[in-house]
């Protein structure tokens, strides 16, 4: 149970980071809003899709 709570917390922190990075990107506001919606509505899948294809600098 503790492990699942830790996983949920890590996903939440990663989603918050993704939203901050999306909002700081130079994309148009509409694109930012769509990315934020994707990350918020589908936390894990949205995070993975944003990491691979989203706006902003890539950390890799």
N, C-alpha and C positions, 0 to 999 in steps of 0.2 A: 504494500500500500504506500509506503514511504517513497519507493522508487517511482511509482506512477505520479505521485504528487511532485516529485523532483522533476520528472519529465515535463509535466504540465507547466511548472514554473519556468523551465528553460525555454519552452515554446513561447510562453507569454513574454519573456524578456527578449527573445529573438524577434517576435512580432513588433514589440515596441521599438526596437532598434530599426527594423525594416521601415516602419511608418516614419520615423524621424529621418532616415536616409531618403525616403521617397519625397517627403515634404521639402527637404533641402536641395533636391535635384533641380536641374534647370528645365525640366519638362514643362509643358503647358499645364495649367491648373486642371483641366478636364482629365488629362492622362494621370496626373497625380491622384485625383479623386478616385478614378477607376482602380488604380493600383491599391490605394488604401482600402477601398471597399473589398477588393479581392482578399487582401491580407487579413482584414478584420472578420469577414464572413466565413472564410475557409482558412483557419489559422495555419495548419501545417502545410496543406497543399498550396495555399497562397504564398506562404513563405518560400517554399521550394521554387515555385514558378517565378516569383520576384527575384530570387537569388540568381536564377539562370537567365532570365530575360528582361528583368525590370530596368527602370531608368536609373541613372546615376553611375558612379564609379563602382567597379567591381573590386572586391578585396583580394581577388586571386590573380 
